Amino acid sequence: MLQLSMVKFSRGSYILMEGNPANDRIYIIRQGQVLCSRENSQVGEAPYVLGPGDFIGVVPCMSEHTQIESVLAETDTICISVKREQYPELIMSNVAVALKIIKGFAKRMRSLNSMLAQLTLKNDISSSAEHLFEIASYYEEIGKMNCAFFGFYHYLKACPNGDNFEKAKKKFARMKPHVLPAEQLHLEPTAELLKTYPKDTMIMAECQGGNEMYIVQSGEVHITKVVDDHEVTLAMLKKGDMFGEMALLENKPRSANAVAHTDCQLMTVNRANFDKMVASQPQLVARLTTTLADRIWSMNRQLSNALLTDPYNRMVDMLALQLEKSRNIGNASYTTPFTIMDLAAMCAIDSGAVRTCLVKIKNDTRLKLNAQNKIVVSSCKSIIETAATFRKQMYAKK
């Protein structure tokens, strides 16, 4: 039986401190009010107040990353303390709690996406379905015809009056005899719970509509964005990882591409079975909560990265962020899945600045490039500490 404890915080005391290690618990406010704020507040952010029924510290607890904000008790406050390992049991006994957290996460991610767009002003943040033509054309150019065929199919479906409709129609017809059968490409959603995707087939495309999320059962999935005719690697997912959740929760267009890096099998979750999953599979919902918490923690760090004015500092900080996301935080070496151009695209750094950064990176004894031009870090901890120094210097100037 679930045993929860009550914790009292006096007015004026800090419940959580930004930058501190993650707690192993979340708090549900039962009585009182707290003020949440960030030292490095970004464009559009402001301190906000939480009260009875609200949750504190879910992101750092579930992601097991550092605290992303400070929480001050504005009044004498009583909280219910829930340890990380108790979360699945809490969900089982109270589905509404899980739904409130997940929907709150979705709303927060939408807000963070908006702030990132405001800060970076990148052309790759558009949700226009016209971008599907550019994605398909990119994959056609590099010879990944199954991915290109998928992209052209969804462009034709989404943009019957699009500027490139006739071009896409001709390309699609020309490719059709040379790609895998439609049932292997999964061009449309089906009722199948488990789907198999052959290597180098597309699971979802940027700006495509969709109402399914996916859980990797076997194989690897490559998450990318296509920016200025260049593919940027965002993540490499493996068994147990989830993706595509925002289209399910928010009914928004896809924000990234997912390509089968190897033959893989995926479990699909749609709106029809999502509520059933929440009620019957608490461990799976806990995993989804952790995935969303990771996303929010990462987006908060990206906001800080976007405020760094020196291009080299931004690239080092972005590299540190990727190391922290992959839990490579010690003194050991690590071969990243990213090239220097991948990092530059993530930071929205132009080609001129990249050339200058490239010289500095090549002179950094902690970094080198392997035969595939992937970045190899000799000491992850050192890079993370350097990036933290860059951010502290930025905050001190504000």
PLY file of the C-alpha trace (Angstrom):
ply
format ascii 1.0
element vertex 398
property float x
property float y
property float z
element edge 397
property int vertex1
property int vertex2
end_header
0.00 0.00 0.00
1.24 3.47 -0.95
2.64 5.29 2.09
3.18 9.02 1.56
4.68 11.50 4.02
3.95 15.16 4.74
6.72 17.76 4.76
6.41 21.26 6.23
8.32 24.28 4.89
8.41 27.57 6.78
7.66 30.84 5.04
10.81 32.22 3.40
12.58 28.84 3.14
13.78 27.34 -0.14
12.24 24.01 -1.08
14.44 23.61 -4.18
17.47 25.55 -5.43
18.31 26.02 -9.08
21.50 24.22 -10.11
21.48 21.78 -7.17
21.46 18.01 -7.82
18.06 16.43 -8.43
15.97 15.28 -5.47
14.71 11.71 -5.39
11.15 12.94 -4.83
8.46 15.26 -6.08
6.19 17.40 -3.92
2.44 17.95 -4.21
1.33 21.16 -2.48
-1.41 20.46 0.03
-1.47 23.85 1.76
0.22 27.21 1.13
1.85 28.95 -1.82
5.32 28.83 -3.39
7.16 31.10 -5.81
9.07 29.48 -8.68
11.82 31.47 -10.40
15.04 31.12 -12.36
18.26 33.07 -11.98
18.80 32.91 -15.72
15.27 33.92 -16.68
14.73 33.99 -20.43
12.63 35.94 -22.88
8.97 35.49 -21.99
9.68 33.89 -18.62
8.60 35.32 -15.30
8.38 34.02 -11.73
5.10 32.22 -11.08
3.12 31.08 -8.05
1.87 27.55 -7.35
-0.71 26.49 -4.78
-2.69 23.49 -3.48
-2.83 20.60 -5.95
0.21 21.75 -7.92
3.44 19.76 -8.30
7.01 20.82 -7.48
10.27 19.36 -8.74
8.84 16.79 -11.16
11.26 17.59 -14.01
14.55 17.20 -12.10
13.25 14.26 -10.07
11.99 12.21 -13.01
14.82 13.17 -15.38
17.47 12.86 -12.63
19.11 16.06 -13.87
19.95 19.24 -11.94
17.26 21.56 -10.58
16.03 23.94 -13.28
14.45 26.53 -10.96
14.33 27.71 -7.37
11.15 27.21 -5.33
10.55 29.52 -2.34
7.80 29.03 0.24
5.83 32.31 0.16
3.72 31.12 3.10
4.04 28.29 5.56
3.59 25.35 3.21
2.70 21.67 3.63
3.58 19.25 0.83
2.97 15.58 0.14
6.32 13.92 -0.59
6.39 11.25 -3.32
9.62 9.33 -3.92
10.60 8.57 -7.49
10.09 4.84 -7.04
6.58 5.47 -5.64
5.41 7.28 -8.77
4.05 4.20 -10.65
2.05 3.20 -7.55
0.74 6.76 -7.24
-0.44 6.61 -10.85
-2.13 3.27 -10.31
-4.22 4.67 -7.48
-4.86 8.07 -9.07
-4.90 8.27 -12.88
-5.88 11.96 -12.73
-2.50 12.80 -11.18
-0.61 11.28 -14.11
-2.81 13.01 -16.67
-2.41 16.37 -14.92
1.40 16.04 -14.91
1.59 14.87 -18.52
-0.76 17.56 -19.83
1.10 20.17 -17.77
4.35 18.99 -19.33
2.85 19.30 -22.81
1.73 22.87 -22.11
5.17 23.74 -20.72
6.93 22.27 -23.75
4.74 24.35 -26.06
5.74 27.48 -24.13
9.44 26.55 -24.22
9.23 25.88 -27.96
7.78 29.35 -28.44
10.60 30.95 -26.41
13.24 29.01 -28.32
11.74 30.21 -31.58
11.78 33.79 -30.33
15.44 33.55 -29.32
16.88 31.67 -32.28
14.64 32.90 -35.14
15.72 29.86 -37.11
14.08 28.93 -40.38
13.78 25.30 -39.27
11.14 26.03 -36.65
8.39 26.46 -39.23
5.57 23.98 -38.97
4.48 24.59 -42.59
3.78 21.37 -44.47
5.65 22.90 -47.44
8.83 21.88 -45.61
7.94 18.27 -46.37
8.98 18.86 -49.98
12.43 20.06 -48.88
12.82 17.04 -46.58
11.83 14.59 -49.31
14.14 16.30 -51.80
17.04 16.08 -49.36
16.59 12.33 -48.89
16.22 11.87 -52.64
19.52 13.69 -53.17
21.44 11.47 -50.72
19.88 8.31 -52.13
17.53 7.33 -49.28
14.62 6.69 -51.64
12.29 5.05 -49.14
12.53 8.16 -46.94
12.08 10.45 -49.94
9.02 8.52 -51.10
7.48 8.82 -47.61
8.14 12.58 -47.61
6.68 13.18 -51.07
3.60 11.10 -50.19
2.84 13.24 -47.14
3.62 16.46 -49.00
1.11 15.55 -51.73
-1.45 14.65 -49.08
-0.94 17.84 -47.02
-0.40 20.37 -49.83
-2.74 19.63 -52.80
-2.37 23.28 -53.81
1.29 23.58 -52.82
3.91 25.41 -54.87
5.77 22.16 -55.52
2.80 19.84 -55.98
3.42 19.00 -59.64
7.15 18.43 -59.06
6.42 16.17 -56.10
3.78 14.27 -58.06
6.24 13.45 -60.86
9.00 12.46 -58.44
6.59 10.28 -56.46
5.40 8.45 -59.60
8.96 7.94 -60.83
10.08 6.47 -57.48
7.10 4.18 -56.87
8.43 1.10 -58.71
11.80 1.33 -56.93
10.83 1.54 -53.24
9.54 -0.94 -50.70
5.84 -1.95 -50.72
3.50 0.54 -49.08
2.73 -1.80 -46.17
6.43 -1.81 -45.20
6.66 1.98 -45.44
3.59 2.52 -43.20
2.41 5.52 -45.17
-0.83 5.66 -43.18
-1.69 4.76 -39.57
-3.10 1.27 -38.97
-4.57 -0.54 -35.98
-1.40 -2.61 -35.50
0.07 -2.32 -32.03
3.52 -3.50 -33.16
5.04 -2.28 -36.42
8.28 -3.31 -38.12
10.32 -0.73 -40.02
13.18 -1.85 -42.32
16.47 0.02 -42.13
16.46 3.47 -43.78
12.67 3.83 -43.83
10.97 6.89 -42.39
8.72 6.61 -39.35
7.64 10.25 -39.24
8.65 13.50 -40.91
8.96 17.10 -39.73
5.74 19.09 -40.21
3.74 15.93 -40.89
0.45 15.57 -39.02
0.13 12.58 -36.74
-1.63 11.17 -33.69
0.69 8.34 -32.62
3.67 8.11 -30.33
6.17 5.26 -30.52
8.09 3.08 -28.08
11.19 1.35 -29.44
10.98 -2.42 -28.88
14.12 -3.35 -30.82
16.65 -1.69 -33.11
17.71 1.98 -33.29
15.87 5.10 -34.45
17.64 8.21 -35.71
15.96 11.54 -34.76
16.98 14.39 -37.09
16.04 17.74 -38.56
16.75 18.87 -42.12
18.13 22.43 -42.06
19.39 24.20 -45.20
19.90 20.91 -47.07
21.80 19.42 -44.15
20.68 16.65 -41.80
21.19 17.47 -38.13
21.32 14.57 -35.67
19.28 15.24 -32.53
19.27 11.81 -30.90
19.80 8.10 -31.43
17.08 6.11 -29.69
17.22 2.49 -28.59
15.02 -0.10 -26.89
12.69 1.47 -24.32
12.95 5.02 -25.69
9.83 6.96 -26.71
9.25 9.61 -29.35
6.43 11.42 -31.15
4.54 12.15 -27.94
3.79 15.82 -28.67
1.69 15.04 -31.74
-0.35 12.70 -29.55
-0.70 15.05 -26.57
-0.98 18.40 -28.35
-2.26 17.56 -31.84
0.67 19.53 -33.30
2.72 18.76 -36.44
5.83 16.63 -35.98
8.88 18.67 -34.94
11.56 16.21 -36.16
12.18 13.29 -38.49
12.48 9.71 -37.25
14.30 7.22 -39.47
14.96 3.53 -38.82
18.74 3.43 -38.36
18.54 -0.37 -38.26
15.64 -2.75 -38.77
13.43 -1.94 -35.79
10.14 -2.83 -34.18
7.99 -0.13 -32.57
4.95 -0.16 -30.31
2.44 2.48 -31.32
0.22 4.40 -28.91
-2.64 6.46 -30.34
-5.33 8.61 -28.78
-7.72 5.68 -28.66
-5.49 3.56 -26.44
-3.58 6.28 -24.57
-6.11 6.60 -21.73
-6.17 2.81 -21.37
-2.38 2.81 -21.13
-2.47 5.44 -18.38
-4.96 3.40 -16.37
-3.48 -0.07 -16.89
0.28 0.36 -17.38
1.71 2.64 -14.68
5.32 1.67 -15.43
4.87 2.76 -19.04
3.30 6.05 -17.96
6.18 6.61 -15.53
8.55 6.10 -18.46
6.60 8.65 -20.52
6.78 11.12 -17.63
10.54 10.61 -17.48
10.83 11.13 -21.25
8.88 14.40 -21.10
10.89 15.54 -18.07
14.09 14.92 -20.02
12.72 16.96 -22.92
11.81 19.91 -20.68
15.15 19.85 -18.87
16.93 19.83 -22.22
14.82 22.68 -23.62
15.57 24.81 -20.56
19.28 24.24 -21.18
18.82 25.14 -24.84
17.33 28.47 -23.78
20.46 29.21 -21.79
22.57 28.16 -24.76
20.69 30.53 -27.06
21.71 33.49 -24.85
25.45 32.79 -25.12
26.81 35.37 -27.55
30.18 33.80 -28.38
29.75 31.09 -31.08
32.53 28.89 -29.70
31.06 29.07 -26.18
27.68 28.10 -27.60
29.11 25.08 -29.39
30.96 23.87 -26.29
27.83 24.38 -24.20
25.71 22.50 -26.74
28.24 19.65 -26.69
28.04 19.62 -22.88
24.25 19.49 -23.09
24.44 16.43 -25.35
26.87 14.75 -22.94
24.57 15.42 -19.99
21.55 14.14 -21.91
23.35 10.88 -22.69
24.56 10.58 -19.04
28.22 10.80 -20.09
29.32 13.09 -17.26
32.48 11.48 -15.89
36.14 11.56 -16.82
35.85 8.79 -19.40
36.10 9.42 -23.14
33.02 9.28 -25.36
32.44 9.20 -29.11
29.39 11.35 -29.87
27.00 10.73 -32.78
27.47 14.38 -33.80
29.71 16.20 -36.27
30.86 19.78 -35.79
28.31 20.86 -38.41
25.58 19.08 -36.43
26.49 21.11 -33.35
26.65 24.32 -35.35
23.18 23.72 -36.78
21.78 22.98 -33.31
23.15 26.35 -32.15
22.04 28.26 -35.29
25.64 29.35 -35.97
26.37 30.57 -39.50
29.06 29.04 -41.70
31.49 31.94 -41.24
31.50 31.61 -37.48
31.76 27.82 -37.77
35.12 28.13 -39.55
36.51 30.14 -36.64
35.07 27.68 -34.12
36.55 24.77 -36.04
40.06 26.09 -35.48
39.46 26.47 -31.74
37.92 23.01 -31.47
40.84 21.40 -33.31
43.22 23.13 -30.89
41.33 21.80 -27.87
43.25 18.73 -26.69
40.08 17.31 -25.12
38.38 17.02 -28.53
39.18 15.25 -31.77
37.37 13.95 -34.84
37.25 10.28 -35.80
37.28 8.85 -39.33
33.54 9.60 -39.70
34.06 13.22 -38.50
32.17 12.48 -35.28
33.37 14.40 -32.23
35.33 12.36 -29.68
35.56 13.81 -26.14
38.48 12.65 -23.99
36.99 13.98 -20.70
33.24 14.58 -20.60
33.40 16.07 -17.11
35.91 18.70 -18.20
33.74 19.85 -21.11
30.66 20.05 -18.86
32.57 22.13 -16.29
33.87 24.49 -19.00
30.35 25.01 -20.33
29.05 25.72 -16.81
31.71 28.43 -16.49
30.56 30.03 -19.76
26.97 30.15 -18.50
27.97 31.60 -15.11
29.93 34.34 -16.85
26.86 35.12 -18.96
24.57 35.31 -15.90
27.07 37.58 -14.10
26.86 40.10 -16.96
23.06 40.29 -16.87
0 1
1 2
2 3
3 4
4 5
5 6
6 7
7 8
8 9
9 10
10 11
11 12
12 13
13 14
14 15
15 16
16 17
17 18
18 19
19 20
20 21
21 22
22 23
23 24
24 25
25 26
26 27
27 28
28 29
29 30
30 31
31 32
32 33
33 34
34 35
35 36
36 37
37 38
38 39
39 40
40 41
41 42
42 43
43 44
44 45
45 46
46 47
47 48
48 49
49 50
50 51
51 52
52 53
53 54
54 55
55 56
56 57
57 58
58 59
59 60
60 61
61 62
62 63
63 64
64 65
65 66
66 67
67 68
68 69
69 70
70 71
71 72
72 73
73 74
74 75
75 76
76 77
77 78
78 79
79 80
80 81
81 82
82 83
83 84
84 85
85 86
86 87
87 88
88 89
89 90
90 91
91 92
92 93
93 94
94 95
95 96
96 97
97 98
98 99
99 100
100 101
101 102
102 103
103 104
104 105
105 106
106 107
107 108
108 109
109 110
110 111
111 112
112 113
113 114
114 115
115 116
116 117
117 118
118 119
119 120
120 121
121 122
122 123
123 124
124 125
125 126
126 127
127 128
128 129
129 130
130 131
131 132
132 133
133 134
134 135
135 136
136 137
137 138
138 139
139 140
140 141
141 142
142 143
143 144
144 145
145 146
146 147
147 148
148 149
149 150
150 151
151 152
152 153
153 154
154 155
155 156
156 157
157 158
158 159
159 160
160 161
161 162
162 163
163 164
164 165
165 166
166 167
167 168
168 169
169 170
170 171
171 172
172 173
173 174
174 175
175 176
176 177
177 178
178 179
179 180
180 181
181 182
182 183
183 184
184 185
185 186
186 187
187 188
188 189
189 190
190 191
191 192
192 193
193 194
194 195
195 196
196 197
197 198
198 199
199 200
200 201
201 202
202 203
203 204
204 205
205 206
206 207
207 208
208 209
209 210
210 211
211 212
212 213
213 214
214 215
215 216
216 217
217 218
218 219
219 220
220 221
221 222
222 223
223 224
224 225
225 226
226 227
227 228
228 229
229 230
230 231
231 232
232 233
233 234
234 235
235 236
236 237
237 238
238 239
239 240
240 241
241 242
242 243
243 244
244 245
245 246
246 247
247 248
248 249
249 250
250 251
251 252
252 253
253 254
254 255
255 256
256 257
257 258
258 259
259 260
260 261
261 262
262 263
263 264
264 265
265 266
266 267
267 268
268 269
269 270
270 271
271 272
272 273
273 274
274 275
275 276
276 277
277 278
278 279
279 280
280 281
281 282
282 283
283 284
284 285
285 286
286 287
287 288
288 289
289 290
290 291
291 292
292 293
293 294
294 295
295 296
296 297
297 298
298 299
299 300
300 301
301 302
302 303
303 304
304 305
305 306
306 307
307 308
308 309
309 310
310 311
311 312
312 313
313 314
314 315
315 316
316 317
317 318
318 319
319 320
320 321
321 322
322 323
323 324
324 325
325 326
326 327
327 328
328 329
329 330
330 331
331 332
332 333
333 334
334 335
335 336
336 337
337 338
338 339
339 340
340 341
341 342
342 343
343 344
344 345
345 346
346 347
347 348
348 349
349 350
350 351
351 352
352 353
353 354
354 355
355 356
356 357
357 358
358 359
359 360
360 361
361 362
362 363
363 364
364 365
365 366
366 367
367 368
368 369
369 370
370 371
371 372
372 373
373 374
374 375
375 376
376 377
377 378
378 379
379 380
380 381
381 382
382 383
383 384
384 385
385 386
386 387
387 388
388 389
389 390
390 391
391 392
392 393
393 394
394 395
395 396
396 397
